[in-house]
Amino acid sequence: MSYLNAYIKQENDWNAIFDKDYTPIQYPITEDKVAKSIFNSLDSKLSPENLMCDGERSMKDAKAWSDYYYNVGFELLQAGFDASYSENFYCYEMKNGQLVEKKTTW
């Protein structure tokens, strides 16, 4: 199972518990608005306070979750979705079938 597919299943399972009217996300992702929603969710999950569970999570576990969330985002990028608005994924793009970090100048 891909990282993105596993993430969608996890989000659908959690949201179904708390919202009886929740409409599950379908895999594969075909709509930009769904991809944007996932990128926004990943940005939130990758914030330091969430990633570290306010200091309750070990560095090893935080690194594992960070790697997982980045892999989910990278799969969305590889599927061709735009992440230029994302706090964590704006600096990546696909070039010749490869995920590369954009060159930025300040």
N, C-alpha and C positions, 0 to 999 in steps of 0.2 A: 504494500500500500504506500502510495506517495505521501510525502509530508503534508501536502495541501489537502489531500483526501482525508488523511487522519485528523487534521486540524478541523476540517469542516464537520466531520462526524462528531468530534468532541464538542464543538460549538453547538451543533444541533441538539446533541444529548443534553447539555447544560441548559440551553435556552428552553427546551421543551419542559424541563422541570419547573421553571419559574414563570413561564408564559404559556397558558393553555391555548392561546390563539397564534402562537409562533408559527411562521411559515419556514420550514427548513430550507437551508441553502442547498442547491443541487450541484453535484459534481458531474462533469467538469464545469468550470465557471465560463460563462459565455457573455456576461454583461459587465460593462465598465463600472456601473454603480455597485455591483456586488464585489468586484475586485477592490474598488475604493473603500468599501466598508471593511473588507478584510485587512487592507493596508492600515486603515485607521485603528482597527482592533490590535493589530500587531504593534503599531507605534505605542499604544497604551501599555501593552504587555511588556514591551521592551524598556519602559521607563524604569529608572533605577529603583524607585521605591516599590514598584510592582515586581520587578525581576528579582529583587532581594527579599521580597515579602517583609518589608520594613525591618530588615536585619535578621529575620528568622531563618533564612535559607543560607546554606553553606555556599562558598564560592564555587565549588565543584558543581553543585546542583544548579546554581544560577547560570554558570557557563553552559551547561547542558541545555537548559531551557532557552538561553539566548541562541545557541546554535540551531535548535529546533525551530524557533520563530523566524530566524533568518532564512533557513531552508524553505520554510513555507513561503516567505516573501519572494525568494529567488525563483521558486516554481511559478509564481504569478508573473514575474518579470519574463521568464522564459516562455510563458504562454502569450506574451506580447502586450501585457497590460502596462499602462503608464503609471509611474510612481513619482512623478516630478513634484507632487505636493506632499509626499510622505517625509516625515522627519528622519526616518532611518534608511529609506530605500531610494531617495532622490538621487543619490550619487552613483547609482548603478544603471547600466544599460546593456542591451544585447547588441553585439557587433559580430557579424559573420558567425552567428550561432553560438557565440561565447559570451558569458556574463563578464563584463569588465567594469572597473570603477572609472567613472568619468573624471577627466582632468578638470580641476577647478582652479580658478585664479582669483585671488582676493586683492 
